Amino acid sequence: MKDETGRVQTHLATPLLFLFVLQSTFAMGCGMLLSSRLSESTITFEAGELRSNEETSLADLERACRKAVETLGYEEIETTPEPDQVRLTARTVGGEPVELQLNAKGSSRTELRIRVGVLGNEARSRLVLEQIHQSL
């Protein structure tokens, strides 16, 4: 708004600027908090495979995977252990193949890859991951 001299009134500019800076700071802080949380436990689904980095040892994650397979009623077919990795193969009640690959990335960090079905089923893979998390 202009006053009688033709100049734009600025009595609202300072409070509006303050609110804008406050909102920007809050949004950036929340974004940083969210991104730091996501970096701890990033879960992606790519090429039919659900991938997750877990903050646990290879041995503990293997036990949780076996328990999850049992809880879900899947038939465990084969386990192939190697020094820094484990491959677990199972079959769902409906006969779909389930592959779990565990790769140690350190003493307390393990990469987990889950594929349900030949082409990969994201929803069923997430169900398996949730059951693994409950079994840890």
Backbone bond lengths (Angstrom), bond angles and torsions (degrees), N, CA, C in turn:
res aa  C-N    CA-C-N  psi(-1)  N-CA   C-N-CA  omega(-1)  CA-C   N-CA-C  phi
1 M - - - 1.440 - - 1.525 108.73 -
2 K 1.338 114.37 146.98 1.458 119.50 178.56 1.513 108.94 -104.20
3 D 1.334 114.84 142.66 1.468 118.19 174.99 1.525 108.49 -87.80
4 E 1.347 116.81 -172.37 1.465 120.16 -175.51 1.523 113.07 -66.70
5 T 1.330 118.96 -16.09 1.466 120.31 178.97 1.523 111.68 -88.45
6 G 1.328 116.69 -7.36 1.461 119.80 179.51 1.517 113.62 94.01
7 R 1.323 117.46 -0.20 1.470 120.44 178.63 1.529 110.38 -89.00
8 V 1.303 115.50 150.31 1.463 121.01 178.79 1.520 108.35 -75.80
9 Q 1.320 114.95 133.03 1.465 119.09 179.02 1.522 108.67 -74.04
10 T 1.317 116.63 138.07 1.457 121.19 -176.84 1.522 112.50 -118.93
11 H 1.311 118.21 14.95 1.462 118.85 -177.22 1.535 111.82 -67.13
12 L 1.338 118.89 -20.58 1.465 121.16 176.69 1.525 112.34 -95.58
13 A 1.303 117.95 -12.68 1.461 121.58 -175.86 1.524 112.42 -62.21
14 T 1.329 117.65 -44.60 1.469 120.48 -177.89 1.526 111.99 -64.42
15 P 1.348 119.70 -49.26 1.466 118.38 178.02 1.532 113.02 -63.15
16 L 1.331 117.25 -37.73 1.465 119.90 178.46 1.519 111.26 -65.79
17 L 1.313 117.00 -41.20 1.460 120.91 177.47 1.526 110.18 -62.54
18 F 1.328 116.76 -43.40 1.465 121.15 178.02 1.529 111.13 -59.61
19 L 1.330 117.27 -45.89 1.468 120.99 179.28 1.521 111.71 -63.55
20 F 1.327 117.13 -39.48 1.458 121.07 178.32 1.527 110.99 -62.83
21 V 1.326 116.78 -46.40 1.471 121.22 179.51 1.527 110.18 -63.91
22 L 1.323 117.07 -42.15 1.460 121.15 178.77 1.521 111.29 -61.70
23 Q 1.323 116.61 -45.45 1.467 120.35 180.00 1.529 110.49 -64.77
24 S 1.328 117.64 -42.72 1.465 121.39 179.79 1.523 110.99 -62.49
25 T 1.316 116.44 -42.75 1.466 121.17 179.29 1.525 110.47 -64.06
26 F 1.327 116.19 -44.10 1.462 120.39 179.48 1.520 110.79 -62.98
27 A 1.326 117.20 -45.92 1.470 121.30 -179.19 1.517 110.65 -63.77
28 M 1.325 117.72 -41.84 1.450 120.86 179.69 1.528 110.39 -66.53
29 G 1.318 117.14 -41.10 1.462 120.64 178.67 1.516 111.69 -63.13
30 C 1.323 117.64 -42.21 1.464 121.40 177.92 1.517 110.63 -65.79
31 G 1.328 115.88 -39.62 1.459 119.70 178.39 1.512 111.51 -63.49
32 M 1.334 116.24 -41.79 1.460 120.00 178.74 1.522 110.22 -66.04
33 L 1.326 117.04 -40.32 1.453 120.64 178.07 1.521 110.10 -63.51
34 L 1.326 117.13 -44.25 1.450 121.25 -179.95 1.519 110.87 -64.64
35 S 1.338 118.21 -44.79 1.457 120.21 -178.54 1.524 111.29 -67.15
36 S 1.339 118.76 -34.35 1.460 119.46 177.99 1.523 110.20 -68.98
37 R 1.322 117.58 -34.43 1.468 121.00 177.72 1.526 110.35 -70.04
38 L 1.335 116.54 -39.77 1.452 119.79 179.63 1.519 111.58 -67.11
39 S 1.324 118.23 -33.37 1.455 119.71 -179.20 1.524 111.83 -68.58
40 E 1.335 117.35 -24.63 1.461 120.12 177.71 1.525 111.18 -69.24
41 S 1.306 117.91 -38.51 1.449 121.29 -174.03 1.521 109.67 -139.42
42 T 1.315 116.12 70.36 1.450 120.61 -179.24 1.521 109.64 -79.83
43 I 1.324 115.04 129.17 1.458 121.57 178.41 1.518 106.90 -121.29
44 T 1.329 116.58 124.18 1.456 120.84 178.59 1.521 110.06 -129.96
45 F 1.318 116.21 153.36 1.463 121.82 174.58 1.518 106.42 -121.58
46 E 1.313 115.97 116.55 1.455 121.24 -175.87 1.515 109.22 -145.82
47 A 1.311 116.57 134.07 1.465 123.35 177.83 1.529 111.93 53.46
48 G 1.344 115.72 40.34 1.464 120.14 176.51 1.514 115.04 79.05
49 E 1.319 116.84 9.33 1.461 120.91 -174.56 1.530 110.63 -128.47
50 L 1.325 116.59 129.81 1.460 121.96 175.90 1.518 107.74 -89.46
51 R 1.333 116.72 127.26 1.468 121.13 -178.19 1.516 109.72 -119.92
52 S 1.335 114.19 138.88 1.454 120.36 -179.20 1.522 108.89 -147.19
53 N 1.324 116.17 143.54 1.463 121.37 173.21 1.516 107.60 -103.66
54 E 1.309 116.11 121.17 1.457 121.90 -175.68 1.524 110.36 -108.95
55 E 1.324 115.13 138.29 1.465 121.75 179.52 1.532 109.19 -87.50
56 T 1.314 116.05 65.43 1.462 122.07 179.20 1.522 109.23 -155.27
57 S 1.307 115.92 162.44 1.467 120.10 -178.18 1.527 110.50 -73.83
58 L 1.317 115.39 161.93 1.459 121.85 178.08 1.527 110.74 -59.26
59 A 1.322 117.25 -44.13 1.471 121.30 -178.18 1.527 111.82 -64.13
60 D 1.350 117.07 -43.57 1.468 120.22 179.61 1.526 111.40 -66.46
61 L 1.329 116.43 -39.23 1.464 119.91 179.36 1.529 110.75 -68.57
62 E 1.326 117.06 -36.99 1.474 119.72 177.28 1.527 110.48 -61.86
63 R 1.336 116.73 -44.38 1.475 119.99 177.97 1.533 111.14 -60.73
64 A 1.322 116.36 -42.44 1.470 120.68 179.47 1.527 111.06 -65.10
65 C 1.325 117.13 -37.69 1.468 120.89 178.51 1.530 110.68 -65.57
66 R 1.331 116.20 -44.05 1.479 119.71 178.53 1.534 110.99 -62.03
67 K 1.331 115.97 -41.96 1.459 120.14 179.25 1.530 110.76 -65.54
68 A 1.328 117.33 -40.53 1.465 121.68 178.99 1.529 110.83 -63.45
69 V 1.329 116.61 -44.07 1.470 121.16 178.29 1.525 109.95 -59.56
70 E 1.321 116.61 -44.02 1.467 121.36 179.05 1.530 110.91 -65.32
71 T 1.320 117.30 -45.57 1.464 121.99 -178.66 1.528 111.47 -61.94
72 L 1.332 116.79 -38.68 1.459 120.89 -179.72 1.529 112.75 -76.87
73 G 1.308 116.73 -6.08 1.462 120.68 178.24 1.515 113.58 80.01
74 Y 1.342 116.63 18.94 1.455 120.74 178.21 1.518 109.51 -81.18
75 E 1.320 115.74 152.82 1.467 121.38 177.35 1.527 108.34 -93.20
76 E 1.331 115.55 119.05 1.466 119.15 178.04 1.514 108.11 -77.27
77 I 1.318 116.82 125.44 1.459 121.37 -175.76 1.524 111.99 -100.11
78 E 1.334 115.63 -48.12 1.465 119.01 -174.53 1.523 110.65 -153.51
79 T 1.324 115.11 144.62 1.462 121.41 172.76 1.517 107.33 -127.52
80 T 1.321 116.37 127.59 1.449 121.69 179.79 1.520 108.70 -117.83
81 P 1.341 116.77 96.69 1.468 118.83 178.80 1.531 111.28 -87.50
82 E 1.318 115.77 140.28 1.457 123.12 173.45 1.519 106.23 -132.44
83 P 1.322 118.91 172.20 1.475 119.79 -174.98 1.534 115.38 -50.55
84 D 1.310 118.73 -49.66 1.469 120.55 -176.45 1.523 113.47 -117.70
85 Q 1.328 116.23 17.38 1.460 118.76 178.95 1.518 111.76 -155.75
86 V 1.319 114.54 157.57 1.465 121.50 177.77 1.518 106.82 -137.81
87 R 1.312 115.89 137.31 1.470 121.65 174.79 1.518 107.54 -119.45
88 L 1.326 115.68 122.03 1.460 121.71 -178.68 1.525 108.03 -115.82
89 T 1.312 117.29 126.79 1.461 122.18 179.01 1.514 108.38 -115.88
90 A 1.330 115.43 134.56 1.469 121.29 -179.73 1.528 108.22 -141.85
91 R 1.326 115.05 178.89 1.460 121.36 179.04 1.519 108.21 -138.10
92 T 1.354 115.67 133.78 1.463 119.81 178.50 1.528 109.49 -70.09
93 V 1.325 115.91 169.93 1.459 121.25 177.10 1.533 109.97 -59.07
94 G 1.334 116.95 -33.90 1.462 121.95 179.16 1.519 113.68 -81.80
95 G 1.336 117.67 -1.67 1.463 121.50 176.33 1.516 115.52 95.69
96 E 1.333 118.29 1.92 1.467 119.93 178.98 1.525 110.76 -73.77
97 P 1.336 117.35 140.64 1.467 119.39 176.81 1.528 111.39 -72.75
98 V 1.328 115.29 144.60 1.466 122.64 176.61 1.519 107.12 -127.34
99 E 1.333 116.01 123.84 1.460 120.62 178.25 1.514 109.43 -118.94
100 L 1.327 115.34 129.32 1.464 122.25 176.00 1.524 107.04 -120.25
101 Q 1.326 116.37 122.64 1.462 121.18 177.14 1.514 108.11 -116.38
102 L 1.318 116.01 127.03 1.456 122.41 -179.95 1.522 107.83 -117.56
103 N 1.322 116.80 125.94 1.463 121.90 179.82 1.523 109.16 -126.07
104 A 1.323 116.23 118.52 1.463 120.74 179.49 1.525 109.33 -67.59
105 K 1.334 115.89 131.23 1.464 122.39 177.32 1.525 110.18 -115.46
106 G 1.309 116.53 12.95 1.458 123.74 -178.18 1.516 107.37 156.85
107 S 1.320 117.07 -178.35 1.466 119.81 -177.32 1.523 112.51 -70.03
108 S 1.340 117.35 -25.94 1.471 119.10 -178.45 1.531 112.28 -132.97
109 R 1.325 115.50 30.10 1.473 120.53 177.84 1.524 108.18 -142.85
110 T 1.330 115.83 129.22 1.459 120.74 -176.81 1.522 110.11 -137.12
111 E 1.308 116.26 133.78 1.460 121.53 174.21 1.524 108.31 -85.91
112 L 1.319 116.08 134.25 1.461 122.34 -179.18 1.517 108.48 -120.35
113 R 1.333 116.00 131.16 1.468 121.94 176.23 1.528 107.91 -123.81
114 I 1.328 115.62 131.05 1.464 120.95 -177.15 1.523 108.38 -126.73
115 R 1.332 115.91 131.79 1.466 121.69 173.42 1.527 107.36 -132.70
116 V 1.318 115.85 123.92 1.461 121.90 175.58 1.521 106.83 -114.35
117 G 1.335 116.67 122.96 1.467 121.10 -176.93 1.513 110.44 88.64
118 V 1.315 115.17 168.57 1.467 120.48 -177.90 1.527 110.77 -68.77
119 L 1.334 116.69 -44.82 1.466 120.81 -178.25 1.520 113.23 -90.76
120 G 1.321 117.18 -13.62 1.462 121.63 -178.62 1.517 111.19 95.73
121 N 1.312 115.75 130.03 1.466 122.58 -179.45 1.524 106.78 -123.66
122 E 1.330 116.77 110.70 1.462 120.55 -174.30 1.525 112.34 -63.08
123 A 1.326 117.16 -45.31 1.468 120.14 -177.29 1.529 111.07 -62.12
124 R 1.314 116.90 -44.34 1.474 119.53 -179.53 1.524 111.36 -71.72
125 S 1.325 117.12 -32.30 1.466 120.52 176.37 1.523 110.14 -65.90
126 R 1.334 116.95 -40.07 1.477 120.65 177.86 1.529 111.02 -66.69
127 L 1.314 116.83 -33.57 1.464 120.81 175.49 1.530 110.19 -62.53
128 V 1.324 116.13 -44.03 1.472 120.67 177.75 1.524 109.67 -62.81
129 L 1.339 117.42 -44.95 1.470 120.95 179.98 1.526 110.69 -60.66
130 E 1.318 117.14 -43.13 1.468 120.60 179.12 1.533 110.66 -61.35
131 Q 1.313 116.69 -41.10 1.468 119.91 179.16 1.527 110.50 -67.40
132 I 1.310 117.51 -36.37 1.478 121.10 176.39 1.524 109.36 -63.41
133 H 1.326 117.49 -44.75 1.459 120.80 179.05 1.522 110.97 -61.35
134 Q 1.327 117.74 -38.30 1.459 120.53 178.08 1.526 111.58 -69.46
135 S 1.322 116.35 -24.51 1.472 120.73 -178.50 1.526 112.92 -86.63
136 L 1.324 116.66 -11.94 1.478 118.94 179.83 1.513 111.28 -73.34
